[in-house]
Amino acid sequence: MAGHEEENPNVISRLEGKKAIRSYARKLEEPEVIKDLNITPMMDMMTIILVFLLKTFTSATTFVAQDQNMALAPSMTRMQDKQAVPLTISKRVVLVQGDFVAPISNGKIDPALKRDGENGYYITPLVEYLKKLSNKERKVAELTKGKFEGELQVIADRNTPYRLLAEVLYSCGQAGYANYRLLVLKNRE
């Protein structure tokens, strides 16, 4: 048995060992190249981020800067805020989407800006502005096969006189905005 060596499957020859070492050394020299990229986990991650962002932005509340000219009325409402055209009535001015529409003096709109004078409800600059906006929104709704809601988000100071609020809402209705929501300050429970 001295001349006969049994082959052991666990023992590798010197030649095979040198080949293995060279192969390993070459792998260390070459940078690793990604040959296949699995994008499924990346798509899952992006979907989760998208759902999170949509949920965050659709449930966001409206921000209204309150100062001496604007203090919202408190409420115990449980209704959620909804996207609509913002119309602001402060103590000094009427704004639509942040654009100046009409001044307010002593809780009244200047009679020269009303179609029917002192006792009129029709505020001409407000109706003209909202009609232009309404036409744009109707075109967008038509192109996107949506429905024109004609909804306003009325942001009014808590001390706004009822007559002024009635004049503004009447004028809005004349321009095609018959639906409105009054924005209030939600009390903490």
Phi, psi and chi 1 to 4 in degrees:
 res  aa     phi    psi   chi1   chi2   chi3   chi4
   1 MET       -   -8.3  -77.0 -146.8 -164.1      -
   2 ALA   -66.3  -37.0      -      -      -      -
   3 GLY   -84.2  -13.2      -      -      -      -
   4 HIS  -105.2  115.5 -178.3  -93.0      -      -
   5 GLU  -103.4  131.0  -67.9 -177.4   22.3      -
   6 GLU   -80.8  142.9  -70.5 -175.1   30.7      -
   7 GLU   -82.2  124.0  -69.8 -174.3   26.1      -
   8 ASN   -99.8  123.5 -173.7  -15.7      -      -
   9 PRO   -66.7  -19.0   18.5  -24.6      -      -
  10 ASN   -84.7  -14.3  -65.3  -28.1      -      -
  11 VAL   -96.4  130.4  176.6      -      -      -
  12 ILE  -106.8  152.6   57.7  170.8      -      -
  13 SER   -74.7  164.4   69.7      -      -      -
  14 ARG   -61.5  -38.5  -74.9 -176.7  162.5 -169.2
  15 LEU   -63.4  -46.5 -177.5   61.7      -      -
  16 GLU   -64.4  -37.2  -70.9  175.3  -14.4      -
  17 GLY   -63.8  -43.5      -      -      -      -
  18 LYS   -64.5  -39.7  -73.4 -179.3 -179.1  179.5
  19 LYS   -62.7  -41.6  -75.6 -177.7 -177.3  177.1
  20 ALA   -64.9  -41.0      -      -      -      -
  21 ILE   -66.3  -42.7  -69.0  171.9      -      -
  22 ARG   -63.5  -43.0  -74.9 -175.6 -167.8  135.2
  23 SER   -60.8  -43.6  171.8      -      -      -
  24 TYR   -65.4  -39.4 -179.4   72.7      -      -
  25 ALA   -65.0  -39.6      -      -      -      -
  26 ARG   -63.6  -39.5  -97.0 -171.1 -110.7  115.4
  27 LYS   -64.2  -34.3  -74.9 -177.3 -179.1  178.6
  28 LEU   -70.1  -32.6  -70.9  177.2      -      -
  29 GLU   -74.2  -37.7  -70.1  174.4    6.7      -
  30 GLU   -85.4  135.3  -63.1  174.1    4.6      -
  31 PRO   -69.1  147.1   21.8  -27.8      -      -
  32 GLU   -72.9  130.5 -169.9  172.8  -38.5      -
  33 VAL  -110.3  131.0  177.2      -      -      -
  34 ILE   -80.2  118.9  -60.9  173.3      -      -
  35 LYS   -92.1  -34.8  -65.6  178.7 -178.1  167.5
  36 ASP  -127.7  137.1  -65.8  -37.4      -      -
  37 LEU  -120.2  121.4  179.8   62.6      -      -
  38 ASN   -92.9  109.9 -173.4   -2.0      -      -
  39 ILE   -92.7   -1.3   64.3  167.8      -      -
  40 THR   -59.0  -48.0  -57.1      -      -      -
  41 PRO   -62.4  -34.1  -19.9   28.7      -      -
  42 MET   -67.0  -40.3 -161.5  176.1  -19.8      -
  43 MET   -66.3  -39.2  -68.6  -59.2  -65.7      -
  44 ASP   -60.5  -44.1  -69.1  -15.1      -      -
  45 MET   -63.5  -44.2  179.4 -173.9   64.9      -
  46 MET   -64.7  -37.8  -66.0  -56.0  -69.7      -
  47 THR   -63.5  -42.8  -57.2      -      -      -
  48 ILE   -63.4  -42.8  -69.3  168.5      -      -
  49 ILE   -63.8  -42.8  -69.2  171.4      -      -
  50 LEU   -61.7  -46.1  177.8   65.7      -      -
  51 VAL   -62.0  -42.2  168.9      -      -      -
  52 PHE   -60.1  -46.9  170.6   75.9      -      -
  53 LEU   -65.6  -41.2  -70.4  174.1      -      -
  54 LEU   -61.9  -44.5  -73.3  173.6      -      -
  55 LYS   -62.9  -41.1 -179.9   71.6  175.9  160.1
  56 THR   -64.8  -47.0  -59.0      -      -      -
  57 PHE   -76.5  -29.1  -73.5  116.0      -      -
  58 THR   -78.4  -21.4   57.0      -      -      -
  59 SER  -103.2   11.2   64.3      -      -      -
  60 ALA   -72.0  146.4      -      -      -      -
  61 THR   -89.5  165.9   57.0      -      -      -
  62 THR   -84.8  136.7  -58.3      -      -      -
  63 PHE   -97.0  126.3  175.1   75.7      -      -
  64 VAL  -129.1  122.9  176.6      -      -      -
  65 ALA   -75.9  120.2      -      -      -      -
  66 GLN  -103.0  133.6  -63.9 -169.8   65.6      -
  67 ASP  -146.2 -160.1   58.4   15.3      -      -
  68 GLN   -66.5  -18.0   68.9  -89.2   11.9      -
  69 ASN   -98.5   -6.1  -66.9  -46.4      -      -
  70 MET  -149.4  115.3  173.9   63.0   71.4      -
  71 ALA  -136.4  117.4      -      -      -      -
  72 LEU   -74.6  152.8  -64.2  176.8      -      -
  73 ALA   -76.8  142.8      -      -      -      -
  74 PRO   -78.2  157.4   26.4  -31.5      -      -
  75 SER  -155.3  159.8  173.8      -      -      -
  76 MET  -106.9   21.6  -63.9  -62.9  -74.6      -
  77 THR   -61.5  152.5 -174.0      -      -      -
  78 ARG  -115.3    5.2  -64.0 -162.3 -176.4  -84.5
  79 MET   -71.9  146.6  -67.2  178.4   67.7      -
  80 GLN   -86.4  151.1  -68.3  -63.9  -42.1      -
  81 ASP   -66.4  145.1 -172.4   22.6      -      -
  82 LYS  -131.2  144.6 -174.9  177.3  175.2 -175.8
  83 GLN   -67.5  130.1  -70.4  -67.6   64.8      -
  84 ALA  -160.0  171.5      -      -      -      -
  85 VAL   -72.2  121.5  175.1      -      -      -
  86 PRO   -78.8  128.7   24.3  -28.7      -      -
  87 LEU  -122.8  118.9  179.9  133.0      -      -
  88 THR  -108.7  131.7  -54.7      -      -      -
  89 ILE  -119.5  104.2  -52.4  168.9      -      -
  90 SER   -99.5 -170.2   73.3      -      -      -
  91 LYS   -74.7  -17.8  -67.8  178.1 -178.8  175.3
  92 ARG  -120.7  -14.3  -61.8  174.4   40.2 -162.5
  93 VAL  -157.9  154.9   69.5      -      -      -
  94 VAL  -109.0  127.5  175.3      -      -      -
  95 LEU  -123.1  144.4  -54.4  168.7      -      -
  96 VAL  -124.2  122.0  177.1      -      -      -
  97 GLN    53.6   33.1  -66.7 -175.6  -34.5      -
  98 GLY    83.6   -3.7      -      -      -      -
  99 ASP   -93.5  136.7  -65.2  -24.9      -      -
 100 PHE   -63.1  132.7  173.5   83.1      -      -
 101 VAL  -120.2  -47.9  176.3      -      -      -
 102 ALA  -154.0  144.0      -      -      -      -
 103 PRO   -82.5  156.1   28.8  -33.1      -      -
 104 ILE  -122.3  131.9  -62.5  172.9      -      -
 105 SER  -130.7  122.6  178.3      -      -      -
 106 ASN    54.8   39.4  -63.3  -36.7      -      -
 107 GLY    75.2   15.3      -      -      -      -
 108 LYS  -134.8  153.1  -63.7  180.0 -179.0  179.9
 109 ILE   -87.1  141.8  -62.5  -73.4      -      -
 110 ASP   -56.1  125.9 -177.7    6.9      -      -
 111 PRO   -56.6  -26.2  -22.3   29.9      -      -
 112 ALA   -66.4  -20.8      -      -      -      -
 113 LEU   -90.7   -2.8  -62.2  175.9      -      -
 114 LYS  -102.0  141.9  -64.6 -178.5 -171.7  176.8
 115 ARG   -63.2  -38.3  179.7 -178.4   65.1 -172.5
 116 ASP  -106.0   19.8  -57.7  -37.3      -      -
 117 GLY    77.8 -155.0      -      -      -      -
 118 GLU   -52.6  -43.8  178.2   79.9   31.7      -
 119 ASN   -92.0    2.1  -66.2  -36.3      -      -
 120 GLY   -78.7  158.3      -      -      -      -
 121 TYR  -105.9  -17.8  -80.2   80.4      -      -
 122 TYR   -82.4  107.2 -169.5   97.0      -      -
 123 ILE   -92.6  103.5  -55.8  169.1      -      -
 124 THR   -55.1  -52.2  -53.2      -      -      -
 125 PRO   -63.2  -32.5    6.5  -10.4      -      -
 126 LEU   -68.2  -45.1  179.1   58.4      -      -
 127 VAL   -64.0  -43.4  173.4      -      -      -
 128 GLU   -61.9  -44.8  -70.7  171.9   -3.6      -
 129 TYR   -62.5  -46.9 -172.5   96.1      -      -
 130 LEU   -68.5  -31.3  -72.6  174.6      -      -
 131 LYS   -65.8  -40.8  -80.8 -173.4  177.9  179.4
 132 LYS   -62.2  -44.1  -71.3  177.6 -171.4  173.2
 133 LEU   -65.6  -40.6 -170.8   59.8      -      -
 134 SER   -61.6  -42.8  166.5      -      -      -
 135 ASN   -61.5  -42.0  -69.9  -23.7      -      -
 136 LYS   -62.5  -47.3  -73.8  179.9 -169.6  175.4
 137 GLU   -64.6  -36.1  -74.6 -168.2   -4.0      -
 138 ARG   -66.3  -39.3  -72.4  176.4 -161.3  -86.1
 139 LYS   -64.8  -42.9  -73.9  178.2 -174.6  174.9
 140 VAL   -63.1  -43.8  169.1      -      -      -
 141 ALA   -62.0  -39.6      -      -      -      -
 142 GLU   -66.3  -43.6 -176.6 -179.0  -48.7      -
 143 LEU   -69.0  -33.1  -67.7  172.1      -      -
 144 THR   -94.7    6.1   59.8      -      -      -
 145 LYS    56.7   34.5  -64.6 -177.2  177.9   26.2
 146 GLY   -99.9 -170.5      -      -      -      -
 147 LYS  -119.8  134.5 -177.5 -179.1  175.7 -170.0
 148 PHE   -75.9  117.2  172.7   69.0      -      -
 149 GLU   -85.3  -31.1  -62.2  -71.0  -28.8      -
 150 GLY    61.4   45.2      -      -      -      -
 151 GLU  -112.3  136.9 -169.2  162.8  -43.5      -
 152 LEU  -114.8  151.5  -70.5  171.6      -      -
 153 GLN  -110.7  103.6 -177.7  179.2   55.9      -
 154 VAL   -87.4  118.8  179.8      -      -      -
 155 ILE  -111.8  102.8  -53.6  162.3      -      -
 156 ALA  -121.5  146.1      -      -      -      -
 157 ASP   -62.3  145.6 -178.7   70.3      -      -
 158 ARG   -62.7  -21.3   70.6  172.6   65.1 -169.9
 159 ASN  -102.0   18.7  -63.6  -41.2      -      -
 160 THR   -64.5  127.5  -59.0      -      -      -
 161 PRO   -62.5  144.2  -19.6   29.9      -      -
 162 TYR   -58.7  -41.0  176.9   76.1      -      -
 163 ARG   -59.0  -44.7  169.7   69.1 -170.4 -147.2
 164 LEU   -63.8  -43.7  175.2   59.5      -      -
 165 LEU   -62.0  -41.7 -173.5   60.5      -      -
 166 ALA   -64.4  -41.0      -      -      -      -
 167 GLU   -62.6  -44.6  -70.2  173.1    3.4      -
 168 VAL   -64.4  -46.8  169.2      -      -      -
 169 LEU   -66.2  -37.0  -65.5  178.7      -      -
 170 TYR   -61.9  -46.0  174.2   81.3      -      -
 171 SER   -62.8  -39.3  -61.6      -      -      -
 172 CYS   -62.9  -42.4  -66.4      -      -      -
 173 GLY   -62.3  -37.5      -      -      -      -
 174 GLN   -65.9  -23.6  -63.1  -58.7  -55.3      -
 175 ALA   -93.8    1.9      -      -      -      -
 176 GLY   101.2    4.7      -      -      -      -
 177 TYR  -106.7   82.9  -72.8   92.0      -      -
 178 ALA   -90.7  -16.1      -      -      -      -
 179 ASN  -103.0  135.7  -56.9  -43.7      -      -
 180 TYR  -149.8  157.1   56.5   88.8      -      -
 181 ARG  -126.4  134.1  -69.1  172.4  172.5 -107.0
 182 LEU   -89.3  124.1  -67.3  171.8      -      -
 183 LEU   -83.3  129.8 -168.5   72.5      -      -
 184 VAL  -129.1  165.8  -67.6      -      -      -
 185 LEU   -88.0  116.5 -174.3   61.2      -      -
 186 LYS   -77.5  126.9 -173.4  173.7 -177.9  177.5
 187 ASN   -71.2  143.0  -75.2  -20.9      -      -
 188 ARG   -78.5  139.6  -63.9 -174.8 -167.4  -90.4
 189 GLU   -95.0      -  -63.6  176.1   15.2      -
